[in-house]
Amino acid sequence: MNKIETEVIIVGAGYAGIAAATKLFESNKNFILLEARDRIGGRVNTQKAENSGETIDVGAQWIGPTQYLIWEWVKKYQVETFDCYDEGINIYHYKGKIKTYKGTIPKMNPIALLDLGIAMERLKKMSKKINLNAPWSIANAEKWDGITMDSWIRNNMLTKAARSAMHIGLETVFACQASEISLLHFLFYCHSGDDLDALLGVTNGAQQTLFMKGSQNLLSIVAKPFQDKIIFSQVVNSISQNGEKVIVKTDNLEVHAKKVIIALAPALCQKIKFSPTLPQRKSQLFQRMPMGAAMKCFVIYERPFWRNKGYSGQIVSDKPPLHVSFDCSKPDGRGILLFFVEGKNARDFIERPLEERKEKVLSTLQLYFGNEALKHLDYIDKCWTEEEYSGGCYAGNFTPGSWIQFGEILRSPIGNIHWAGTETAIKWCGYMDGAIASGYRAAEEVLKS
Ligand SMILES: Cc1cc2nc3c(=O)[nH]c(=O)nc-3n(C[C@H](O)[C@H](O)[C@H](O)COP(=O)(O)OP(=O)(O)OC[C@H]3O[C@@H](n4cnc5c(N)ncnc54)[C@H](O)[C@@H]3O)c2cc1C
């Protein structure tokens, strides 16, 4: 067992861990970053497609205009970005009928449209009441945390079409079923990411901008000045602390330091043995933030041929498993269509053989765009529930009833252990921007103490 002495240990080289490292590096602190995988990025992963050579982000890919921290990095390192294609007509496939529409809300009958509009306005108003620093502290917290979003939709929305659209939107944003999260968690998350429109939107929304070379490339550039401090393929399996120092162990390393920043999703912390054991409320919290399930299915074409037919490439369908798609083609480049499969559908779809999944995606696209949709260069899909060191995505969601009991301990340091990771963010929780904010906050806690 090799022994290392340092001042601060960071566990996890995702956006949160690297953000924490930048602050420690700027302050001339000695630190070591231990990462389980053999690469940087965590839930961010850029891959090269075999036939077309296109770079695609199988993990996080978009940034929105109000995600100021990640934009600071983009500007500082002059990383090239492009805007997600958001022109032309969108497709809405509901109850076997294919319709087209413009804007964010699919064309449905006027009563359903009114139903959806009223529900969205009510949710937006309620979300503004959430105190982002302490969602558990607001007047209705207990009541709202006790209602699942599924119950809220059933009790407050009248039409099937509007309910269906709400479920699809929710699954796309949270990567889980409406029955898995509370109204309070939904409202917190919406407010954390500005509002529901921003979470769902392309232009001016969270799906506005992509990276030419992928989101993992930006992180590698940020980490370059201290890349010698990152040790890969080191799965942290135990952390002990004795008041003065912490000892972090992997299979072949023992690192001694004054402080540790754990930059992992709470659910993954359950795999680490803490000594002394963590306060019971903290270890119970780890059990109450399960990861969502999302799968990205990319099809790469010679050109974005659907644009010539006037289509945006954005599809909303009530037919599982392929509910939502986007055009992620680079300007003047190949055509890249992305379908999301989320929650229950992702867990089911990944259990089908690859050939069957590919056939399903291609035949679905053929239905909307004709036979040209079959002439593809690459098909790539990835389901994050299969990733041992992520456990799912996009983030860990608080289960119903958990914010009010466990929210207060989410970010609080325990002795010399500090907590980062996008799940602990106040703004843009669940996103790369939130991960950066959480890393900065944890590093500042360490520097102040
Ligand atoms: C399919 C998908 C699509 C997404 N889309 C977007 C998007 O478009 N825009 C956006 O902003 N966000 C998106 N997200 C969410 C975004 O990826 C996350 O919010 C963000 O990357 C989380 O960063 P993090 O550093 O908090 O956690 P992580 O990225 O999970 O980093 C944690 C790190 O810890 C490592 N680790 C785990 N266990 C151990 C251990 N025991 N010892 C050592 N290391 C360990 C992991 O390998 C990982 O590198 C998406 C995520 C996915 C998967």
The ligand as a Gaussian input file, in Angstrom:
#p B3LYP/6-31G(d) Opt

LIG

0 1
 C      -27.173000      11.240000     -20.126000
 C      -26.945000      12.509000     -19.336000
 C      -27.352000      13.711000     -19.872000
 C      -27.155000      14.895000     -19.148000
 N      -27.427000      16.072000     -19.763000
 C      -27.010000      17.233000     -19.179000
 C      -26.957000      18.427000     -19.923000
 O      -27.257000      18.441000     -21.129000
 N      -26.536000      19.547000     -19.291000
 C      -26.117000      19.544000     -17.980000
 O      -25.709000      20.584000     -17.461000
 N      -26.127000      18.397000     -17.260000
 C      -26.530000      17.235000     -17.829000
 N      -26.433000      16.056000     -17.150000
 C      -26.084000      16.088000     -15.714000
 C      -24.584000      16.327000     -15.516000
 O      -23.853000      15.339000     -16.189000
 C      -24.259000      16.267000     -14.030000
 O      -25.036000      17.209000     -13.331000
 C      -22.791000      16.608000     -13.716000
 O      -21.910000      16.088000     -14.655000
 C      -22.473000      16.065000     -12.320000
 O      -21.130000      16.331000     -11.999000
 P      -20.552000      15.885000     -10.573000
 O      -19.124000      16.234000     -10.591000
 O      -21.422000      16.417000      -9.513000
 O      -20.739000      14.293000     -10.516000
 P      -20.100000      13.158000     -11.438000
 O      -19.961000      13.636000     -12.824000
 O      -20.909000      11.953000     -11.207000
 O      -18.655000      12.956000     -10.835000
 C      -18.378000      12.094000      -9.790000
 C      -17.050000      11.396000     -10.064000
 O      -16.734000      10.559000      -8.962000
 C      -16.223000       9.332000      -9.453000
 N      -16.439000       8.320000      -8.417000
 C      -17.588000       7.669000      -8.099000
 N      -17.390000       6.850000      -7.038000
 C      -16.090000       7.000000      -6.681000
 C      -15.294000       6.436000      -5.652000
 N      -15.777000       5.579000      -4.750000
 N      -13.986000       6.786000      -5.595000
 C      -13.456000       7.669000      -6.464000
 N      -14.179000       8.252000      -7.442000
 C      -15.483000       7.924000      -7.541000
 C      -16.985000       9.098000     -10.736000
 O      -16.289000       8.215000     -11.578000
 C      -17.092000      10.498000     -11.293000
 O      -16.012000      10.805000     -12.136000
 C      -26.593000      14.850000     -17.843000
 C      -26.160000      13.633000     -17.327000
 C      -26.287000      12.480000     -18.069000
 C      -25.678000      11.202000     -17.558000

